[in-house]
Amino acid sequence: MGSLQQQATDLALPKSWGGGSNRIAAVNVEGSTPESFPSNDNKSSDHDHDPDHEKPGWRKFWSFVGPGLLVSLAYIDPGNLETDLQAAANHGYELLWVVFIGLVFALIIQSLAANLGVSTGKHLSELCKAEYPILIKYCLWLLAEFAVISADVPEVIGTAFALNILFHVPVWAGVLCTGLSTLLLLSLQRYGVRKLEMLMAVMISVMAACFFGEMSYVKPPATGVLKGMLVPKLSGQGATGDAIALLGALVMPHNLFLHSALVLSRKVPNSVRGINAACRYFLIETGFALFVALLINVAVVSVAGTVCLANNLSSDDSDRCSNLTLNSASFMLQHVLGKSSSTLYAIALLASGQSSSIADTYAGQFIMQGFLDLKMKKWVRNLVTRSIAIAPSLIVSIIGGSQGAARLIIISSMILSYVLPFTFIPLLKFSNSSAKMGPHKNSIYIIVISWILGLGMFGINVYYLITTFVGWLIHDDLPKVGNVFIGIIVFPLMAIYILSMIYLTFRKDTVVTYIEPEMNDPAAQARMESGLSNPDGSFRADDVPYGQDLADIPLPE
């Protein structure tokens, strides 16, 4: 042990490891501290001499604004718009309560993700890599990548639909244009994360203006909208499936990885007081961004529900309402409300698809870097991520046309709902753990509320999965031998799905990432950085991961 301490001490460790810091610091193998993780020479938790601490409250808050805006894009992406439209066409305002509860749940878990990143200095995928055995780690990585692809499908198709509406571009050609335009917009990253965040804020404003303009023209009944938001109801055929699709489109697994990483681009003092203040600012910013996302989702459901519930619809518009998609909604709005309404809708859809595609690509970068510690050039990683996501959308749009592409959006939203537990459970366990968070772990109230909401959503997933498959077996036209063969394959997969969630829930965490300030040991910190939980494990300087992506993001002034 003595030799290990001497070896770790010989490394030029960052000063932020001293001074009572309980955050995890990224280490440059050459012994220098990356610029995105500034060192703090002040060894006291008192910030009387810290210039940042002396800033007025609103200026300090403004320096933390940004990550919540990028994260909120996942809640107003084309996948959300598609599920909103179908839920409104099939059930009017009755499923607005799912949107409301889903965004309340989203606020809780997004704040947990932000707190995890701020308190530990590592994002969720890096902590998963350090905590879980190699097999579990790679399974979680594959599921996270699958979630990014599933989330990216609606964005790609939605943008293609918008280009088709505005410029009559074929859907398959629009899919290709989406990939190229997203890479161009991501080039803004070289000018700093603030420029990218400002672009996202502009796109959110465009979406809000368009949908609120539609809502002011339609004038939905306030009593019906409020009743739909506050009175839970699952009546009518397909209500449970539409509710699951709404939840899957709202609460996205990859967004938790993204949020825990984006908060690391902000300067946070290395003290309990400074970390608590940062968590509070990120909570306020995320709450405001998600409130705007809630209003936009409510506007979409209200407009579509009011139009489809109207008594004077033509037969063609009634047919469109029976199978409402992102593409057909524009023609319905054009016939009912006029051509300008269809144009506004297409502009909002274009802004939604492009902005959320950028957020998905960012999430894919952090997931790949965290789980695999890959040191790719950003343009290569962007190209790989976009190519994987575009492939299924391009194939379906060529073979199935706009109807097939619209159906793929609903399927991808439901997939996200089933993948969510494998991101949410590690996040909740890490943020509830003193070994990971120290004094910043969740309160008992947050723990209880989070588990109740999570178990409720997971229970709905399992119930719908079993009942839908059993119903399909009963009513299909296959011979009995075929049903038995399919059952032998599918039921064990369902059992593996359920047992995997149980395993992640009850598995005891073994890796300690929080170091008590008075017991701050450079050797222990070095072992944690390299993902070694065994005190007798060997340590080398080149084992220490270096967060190249975050180090390249310029900090806000």
N, C-alpha and C positions, 0 to 999 in steps of 0.2 A: 504493500500500500504506500510505503514511503517513497519508493521509486516512481510510482504512478503520480504522486503529488508533485515530486520534483520535475517530472516530465511535463506535467500540465503547467507548472509554474514557469518553466522555461519558455513556454509559448508567450508571445506578446499579447496577453489577454486584454480586451477592451476595458477601459476604466468603468464602464457601466456595470461590470460585474462586481466591482467593489461598491462602496457607498450604500449598502443595504438595498440594492435593487432586487426585487422579486420577479422581474420580467426576464424572459429568455432572450439572450442577445445573440444575433447572428455573428459568426466569426469569419473573418477573412483569413484564408490559409497563409497569407503573407504577413499576418500579424497586425493589419490595419483594420479599423472599424469602418464598415460601410456607411456611407453618408446618410442612408435612410434610417439608421439606428444610431443617432448621435449619442456620444458619451456624456455623462453628467458627473462633473467633478465634485459637486456638492454632496457631501456624505450625510447631510442632515435632511430630514423630511420637511424642514422649514423652508418655505419658498419666498421668504421676505426679500431675498436678493435675486430672485429669478425674474428676468424681464417679462417672460411670458405670463408669470403669475400676476404681475402688476398691470396687465392689460385690462381695460374695461370689460365687463361681462359680455356685452354683445360682440366685441371684437374677438374675444376668446372663443365664443360660440361659433362665429363665422369661420374661424380657422378649422373647425371640425365639420362644417357642412360639405357634403359631397358624396361620401360613401352611401348614405341612405338614398340619395337620388338615383345612383346607378342600380342599387338593389331594388328599388321600387319599380323599375322598368319590367321586372319579371311578373309583376302583378297587373300590368296593363299591356301585355304582349298580345299578338294575334291569337295565341292559344286561349287566353282569357276571353278575348272578344268573341271567338267562335263558340265557346261553351256558354258565354252569356247570351248570345243570340239564340242558340238552340234551347237553352233553358227558358228564355222568355217566350219563344214561339210555342213551346210545348206546354208551359205551365204559367204563363203570364208573369206576375210579380211574386209568385208563391215561393220561389227558391232564393229570394233576396237575402233571407236569413242565413243561408249557407255562405253567401259572399261576405256578409257582415262578420259572422263567427270566424270564417277563414282568415280574414284580414286582422281580426283581434289576435287569433292564434299566431299569425305571421309576425305581428308586432312583438309578441313574447319571444318567439324563437329567434327572430332576427336580432333582437337585443341581446339574447344569450350568445349568439355567434359573435357579435361585436365585442361584448364583454370578455369573451374567451380570448380573442385576438389581442385586445388591449392589455389584459392582465398577464398573459403568458408571453407575449411577443412572438408567438407562432400562430399560424392559421390552422384550421381544423384538420386539413389533410396531413400536415406535418406531424401533428399530435397523434393522429391515427397511425401513421407510419411508425412512430416511436413506441406506441402502446401495444399494438396487436401483433400476434405471430405472423410469419411471412405469408401463410396461406390465407388467413383472414384479411391481411393487409391487401393482398392482390385481388381478392374477391370484392372488397369494399372499393378498391380503385376501379375495377371493371364496372361495378354498379354505378359509380359516380360518373364515369365516362358515358355509360349508357344513358344516364339521366341528362347529361349535357346534350347528347345527340337527340334524345326525345324532346327536350325543350327547344332545340334549335329548329326542329322540323316545322312547327307552326310559324316561327319567325320567317323562315325562308319562303314558305308557301304564302304567308300573308303578304309579304312584300311583293311576291310575284303577282298575286291577285291585284294589289294596288297598282302596279305597273300596267297590268292588263286593263284595268278600269280607266286609268288616266291616258294611256298611250296606245292601247290595243296591242300590247306586246304579248305573244303567246306565253302561256304559263311556264312551259319548260325553259324558254329563253329568259323569262323573268327570274327563274331560280338561279341560272348562271350569273345574271347581272347582280343578283343579291350578294353572291360570294365575292365578286370583284369590288363592289361598292363598299362592303363591310371592311375589306382589307384596306381600302383607301382611307376610310374614316378612322380606322385604327392607327393610321400613320400619325394622327394627331398626338399619339402617346409620346412621341419624341419631344413635343413642346410642353409636356408636363401634364400631370393628372388633372390639374385645375381646368385646362382647356377642354379636356374630354368631358369633365363633369358639367361644364357650362353648356357644351353642345347637347348633352342629355337633358339639361334643364329646359333648353329651348324646345326640344322635341316634345317633352312632357307638356309644356305650355301650349304647343300646337294641338296636341291631342285633346287637352282639356277644352280649349276654345272651340274646336270642331264639335265635340260631343255635347258640350253644354249648349252650343248654338242649336243643334238638332233637338235637344230636350226643350229648349225655350219655344221652339216652333210647334212641337207635338203637344206640349202641356199635359203630361200624364197626371192622373188623379193622385193628389198627395196622400189621401187616406189609404188607397190601395198600395202605394209604395211603402208607406210606413208599416202597414199591417204585414206586408211581405217580409220586411226586415226584422220585425219583432216577434212574429208568431211562427214558430217552427211547424212545418207541415211537409209531408211526403206523400201526397195523394196523387192519383193518376198513374197511368202506365208509364214505366220508365223513369219515375221520379228519383228512385234510388241511384240508378246509373247516371242520371244527369247531375245529381248532387256529388257523386264521387268524381265525375269529370270536372265539376267546378272546383272542388277541393284540390284535385291534382294540378289543375291549371293555375291555382292561386299559390299554393305552398310548394315551391320547387326545391328539390334537394340540393342542386348545385348552387343555389343562392346562398346557402349557409356557408359553404366553402368560400364563396366570393366575398361575403360581408366580413368574415373573420380575417380575410387577407387585406381588403381595402383599408381597414382602419389602421393598418400598420404603416400607411403612408403619412400619418400625422405624428407630430412631436408630442410625446406624452412624458411628463416628469416621472422619474423613477422613485415614486413614493406612493404609499397607500392613498394619501390625500389627492395627489395628482391623478392617479388611475381612477379613483372614484369620480372625480370631476369629469374626466374624459368619457367615462361610461354614461354619465348623466347627460352630457351634451350629445353623444351619439343616440341616446334614447329619444331625446326631444326631436332631433333631426329626422330620425327614422319614423317617429310617430307622425310628424307633419307630412312626410313624403307618402306614407301609406294612407293617410287620411285623404290626400288628393287622389291616390289610386282607388280608394273606396268610392269617392264621388264619381270618378270616371266609369267604374264598373256599374254603379247604380244608374248612371245616365244611359249606358248602353242597354241594360235590361229594361229600363223604363221606356225608352224609345221603341225598341223592338216589341215589347209586350203591348204597348198602346196601339201600335200599328197593326199587329196581328190579331188583337182582340176587337178591332173596329168592325162594326156591322156592315159597312158599305164596301168591303173588299171585293175586288173582282175575282173571278174564278182562277185566273193566272196567279194573282198575288196570294190567294189562299193556298194554292199548290206550293208556291215558294215558301210560305210560312210553315207548311207541313214538313219541309226539309230545308230549313234556313241555314245557309253557309255564309262564309265571308264574301264569296263571290256573288251569290244570288241576292244577298242583302242590299247591295248597291243598286241592283235593278229594281228591287221592291221599293226602296226609298225614292228612286227616281220617278217611278210611276205614281207613288202616293204623295210625295212631298215636293217633287220637282227636281230638275237636273242639278241645280246648285247643291241640293242636299246630298246627292250621290257623289259630287266632286269633293265636298267637305269630308264625307266618309272616307273616300279613297286617300285624301291627304293625311288624315289621321291614321289610317291603316299603314300608310307608307312610313310615317314617323315612328309608329309603334314597332313595325317589323325591323327597321334599320337600327333603332336604338337598342332594342332588346337583343338583337343579334350581336352587337358589340359587347354587351354585358355577358352573353353566353360564351363568347370567345375568350374574354378575360377569365371567366370561371374555369374554362378548360385549361388555360395556361397554369393557373394556380394549383389545380388538381394534379396535373401532370408533374409540375415541379415539386409539390409537396409529397406525393406518394412515391415517386420514382427518383426524385432529386436529379432530373435531367437538366442539362445546361444547354438547351437549344437556343439558337438565335430566334428572336421574337417573330420575325417574318416567316421563318420556317415553321415554327409552332402554330402561328396563325393559319398558315396554308394547310397544314395537316389537320387541324381542328375543323376548319371550314369544309375541307374536302370530305371528311368523314360524315359531317352533318348534311352536306348537300346531296350526297349519293342517294339515300333513300327517297328524298323529296323529288329528285330529278327522275328517278325510275318510275315512281308512282304517277307523277304528273304526265309523263310520256305515255304510259300504259293506260291509266285510269282517267286522265283528263282532270278537269276541275272538280268533279264529283269525287273521284278517288282521292285527290289531294285533300279535299275537305274532310273526308272520312279519316284520313291518316292523322289529321290534327286531333280529332276526338280520341283516337286510339293512343296517341302519344301522351295526351293529358292523363288518361287513365293509367298508363304505365308509370308516369311520374308519381301518382298517388301511391302505387304499390312499392316503388323504390324508396320513398321518403323515410320509412322506418330505419333504414340502414344508414341514414345520415343523422336523423333526429336523435336516435338512441345514444350513439357516441357523444353527440353534442351535449345532450342533457346529462349524461353521466360525468363527462369531463367538467362541465360547469357546476355540477353539484359536489365536486370532489375537492377536499382541502389539499390533497396531494397535488392537484393541478392548479388550483386557483388561490390557495392560501386564504387570507381574510376576505377575498373577493368572491367567494363561492355564493351560490344562490341562497336566498332566505327560504325558510320552510314554506312560506306562502307560494312563492314562485315554483318551488319543487312540486307541491301538491297540484297547483293549477296546470302546470305543464304536463305532468303525467296523466291527469284526468283528460285533458284535451287530446293528448297523444294516444292514449289507450282507446278513447272513443273513436278517433279516426281509424286506428288500426283495426278495431272491432268491426267497423263498417266495411272496411276493405275485405276482411276475411269472410264476413257474412255474405257480401255480394259475390265474391269469388266462388264460394261454395254453392250458393243458391243458383247462380247463373249457370254454372257448369252442370249441376244436377238437372236443372230444368232443360238444358240443351240435350242432355243424354236421354231424358224422358220423351222429348218431342221430336227428336231427329229421325231421319228415315234410314239410318244405317242398320244393318243386321245386328242381332244380339252379340255375335262374336266380335264385331267391330267395336261396339260399345264397351264390351269387357276389355278389349285390348287397349282402347283409349283410356279407360278408367285406370288400368294397371300402370299406365305411364303418368297420367295427370295427378292422381291422388297422392302418390309419393312426393311429387314435386310440391304439392300444396303443403304436405307435412314438413318437408325441408324448409319451406318458406316460414312456416309458423315456428318451427324449432330454432331457426336462425335468429328470429326476433327474440325468442326466449333466452337464447344463449347470450346475445349481446346485452340483454337487460340484466341478467343475473351474474354475468362474468365479473370477477373482481379485478379492478385496475391494479397494475403492478408497477408502473413507471411513475416516479415522483418527478414532477417538473417545477415544483415550487420550492425555493430555498429560503429558509428563514434568514432574515438579515443578519442576526447576530451569529449565525452558524454558516455564513456564506463561505463555501469551500470551492476554490477554483477547480479542483480535481473532480468534485461531485458535479459541478456545473458542466465540465467538459464531458463527463460520462453521459449526462443527460442529453447534451447537444448531439452526441454521436448515436443516441438511441440505445445505449447500453444500460440495462437495469441492474446488472450484476456488479456489485462493488469490486469484484476481483477481475472484471473484464479488462482487456487491454485497450489502450487508447493511442491513437496516432493523430497527428495534426490534420492529415488529409481525410480523416473520417468525419470531420466537422462539416455539416452542410452549410452552404453559403447561399442565402436567398437572393440570387442574382436579379430576379424579376423586380422584387421590391426595392432593391438597392438602386435600380435604374430609374425609379419613379421620382422625379424631383418633388421636394416637399413644398407646400404652399408657404408663401411669405407671411 
